[in-house]
């Protein structure tokens, strides 16, 4: 790490601050406009998105156990979103 040029450190710092700030703003925006279950469901997708980026950048597929975890996260997300849609529909009928 000590051998990295100063420009690399600036870029790493910029990416860390920009990514963190953007994530914070987007989560706050979503929390004000979406049901809490949806906001939390989407935050659970973060590891899956990282894995997809790694695969797209040529790092290869994850081990089977990790792929199963991603699948379980996707199923849980679908269940949360479906349950939230059913609740919203029942509220609209009242």
ABEGO torsion letter per residue (X at the ends): XAABBAAAAAAAAAAAAAAAAAAAAAAAAAAAABBAAAAAAAAAAAAAAAAAAAAAAGAEBBBAAAAAAAAAAAAAAAAAAAAAAAAAAAAAAX
